[in-house]
Every structure is written in structure tokens, then in C-alpha cells.
């Protein structure tokens, strides 16, 4: 998705069905019922921002696991609605 704005019609044509948040970053989601949904950054946010957020989040979760082996990670994707 990158830095280009895409209309709702274009998003639906590409298969994106929902929108939401990942690590606090707005995203579009497709294949929501699969084991590995496809996520694209929204609102002019470059894809590399998601990569950096993933690295920071996984590093913090690694530290939590070191100090608390019973820690169970929560879902980081919050689906807020369907693209209509």
C-alpha cells in the first residue's frame, strides 16, 4: 500500500475487507478468516513503519517472556470495521 491513497473501491477490488489497528497503526486487512491475514498500512503510512513497530513490539514481548515465562501474548490486531 505504501504512501499512495487508495479509494474504497480500489481496496475492495484488491480483496481488502476490513480496517483496524496493528500496534496502534491504522491498517487494511484481507483474508481475515485465514491463519495469516494480509495487512497493509493505511492513511499514507509507509509499510516500513509496520516493520519497525513489529520489531519493537516483539523485542518488548521477548523481555516480558524472560521475566515472566507464563506470559501469554495478546492479539495485536484490532479490527474496527468492514470496508463498505
Secondary structure, 3 states (H helix, E strand, C coil): CCCCCCCHHHHHHCCEEEEEEECCEEEEEECCCCCCCEEEECCCCCHHHHHHHHHHHHHHHHHHHHHCCCCCCCCCEEEEEECC
